Amino acid sequence: MYNDYKNLLSSRDSITRKVNIEQVLQKYVFEYADKVDGHFSCFLHSDNNKSMKVINKLQCTCEHCGKTLDIFDIVQRMLQCTFREALSILKKDIKNSFVK
């Protein structure tokens, strides 16, 4: 059990060094293409005010609902998958030249 957890953390750390949130948003979040001044519509609720923005290399936050999401949260929500599945998906994205 401990080794499984340790492997998950190792995979997570490896992915976060190779992927940034803008790459994930461009691939998985339709609303991101319509961003204005760095803000885009929050995909967690009805949002006509473009309340979501990137706050660092790995996270975005919604100024309306207060949710902060990382690259794994986005993949999980958009593809309705588990954390373990999101890890696998992002690993495949990396292998398929998803990142630079």
N, C-alpha and C positions, 0 to 999 in steps of 0.2 A: 504494500500500500504506500509506504513512504517513498519507494523508488519511483512509483507511478507519478506521485505528486511532484517529486524532484524532476522527473522528465518533462512534465507539463510546464513547470517553471522555466526549465532550460529552453524548451521550444518557444515559449512566450518571449523570453529575453532575446533569443536569436532573431525572431520575427520583428520585434520592436526596433532592433538595430538596422533592419533592412527596409522597412516600410514606413512611410509617413502617412498621416491622416488624409492629406490632400489626394494622394493616389487612391486610397480606399474610397473617399467620397466621390471622386471622378468615376470610379468603376461601378459603385453600388448605389449611389444616391442621385436620382434624377434631378432633384431640386438644386443640387450643387451647381449644375451647369448654368443656372439662372441667377448666380450670385451678383450682388451689387455692393460695392465697397467692402468686400469681404464677408458680407452677410448673405444668408440664403434662408429659404423657408424651412422651418423645423419640420421634419418628417414624422415626428411623434404626435403631432396634433394639427388641427387646422390652423394655418399660420399665413396670413396675408401680409405680415409686417417684416418678413425676413429677419427673424429673431435669432437664428443660429449663426455662430461664427467659430472659426478655428481659433483656439487659444494657445496651442503649442504644437509641436511636431506630432504628438500622439493623441490629442484630445480636441473636441469641440464642445461648445456649451450653448444652451438656449437661454437667452435673456428673459424669455417669457415664462417657460415652465420650470426653469432652473436645472434641468437635467444636463449632466456632463457625461459624454460618451467617449470611449477610446476606440481604437481600430477594431478591437474584438467585439465590443458592444454593437458597433455599426453592422458588421457582418452578421452577427447573431440576429439582430432585429430585422435586417433587410431580407435575409434568407431563412429566417425562422429556424435556426439551428442551435445546437449546444455550443458551449465554449470549446470543447474538444473538436467539434466539427469545424468551427471557425478557424482554429489553429491549422487544421488540415487544409482547408480552403486557401488560407493565406500562404501556406507553404507551397501549394500548387501554383498560386499566382506568382510567387517568387521564381519558381522553376520555369514558368512560362514567360519570363522576362517582364513581369509586371513592374518590377522596380529597376532602377538604373544600376 
